[in-house]
């Protein structure tokens, strides 16, 4: 077995929590049950990794087998990677039969026609997800197994979830191979990113439902403090206002937990209106800007604004529409007034 393969297997085993090494090696399936019985999983991980490498040498493991172990690790610990959503598009509405063997052949053929030094590994899962691992090389260097790209493609859907390596220059090659193998004609990044792959799937596959209802906001009355001698009507009004905020917040965001979204952006194109007498914005060209959001848990952060007293309810549709607009590249067109209504001529 090649020394680089042995070292890669050893490092992969070292990443796994000791209590889960046996389970993950069983999922890998490269070592027999009899070989696994010879391993002492109660010793330090460095000793375990060395013994695993010795058994892999007996089985003449290659980089393909080592790459499969890495796929299994990343499937279980998928939140350790940052995932982006890509949406593909067909020229028509035709529905084609999906052939996994044909998909793999086309993907490999397209990628290797552009770059010879590349390692491509596939693994299928029960939810129709195809996990693709790509380790990139150069015309003069072997693939770097420590900085691979990952693609999770759900067959017969236009969505792919990509966790790219630091070599961003390889993304066009990856996207081209993906659309050729899946028989699509165009692909675009949706500017929607998160460490939670399942949350991204919930949004684009519409497994997460969000209500969009419009209400007239009512100014908050008073604060949270209820003085000892406060008027009972003020106390009642404060309590009623909190209940109203809670009810409207639930109607917009729902009562369940929000998908864990960490980054989103969309392009805003706005036509402003102003008083012609003020001679402001006489040109009819729209105002364009790029709106970006980032947070450890973006949707839960937005949901907490109103209860915390930082925003009126309901929140602006520009905030609550983020999961909804994800399926349309976040392209939003709204008509807004440059000034408050009192300054706009009728």
Secondary structure, DSSP 8 states (H G I E B T S, - for coil): --HHHHHHHHHHHHHS-GGGHHHHHHHH--S-HHHHHT--TTS-HHHHHHHHHHHHHHTT--HHHHHHHHHHHHHHTGGGS-EEEEEEE-SS-------HHHHHHHHHHHHHHH-SSEEEEEEE-TTSEEEEEEEE-BTTB---TTS-EEEEEETTSSEEEEE--S-GGGHHHHHHHHHHHTT-SEEEEEEEEES-HHHHHHHHTT-S-------------S-S---TT--HHHHHHHHHHHHHHHHHHHHHH-SS------EEEEEEEEEEE--GGGT---S---EEEEEEEE-TTHHHHHHHHHHTTSS-SS--HHHHTHHHHGGGTTEEEEEEESS-GGGS--
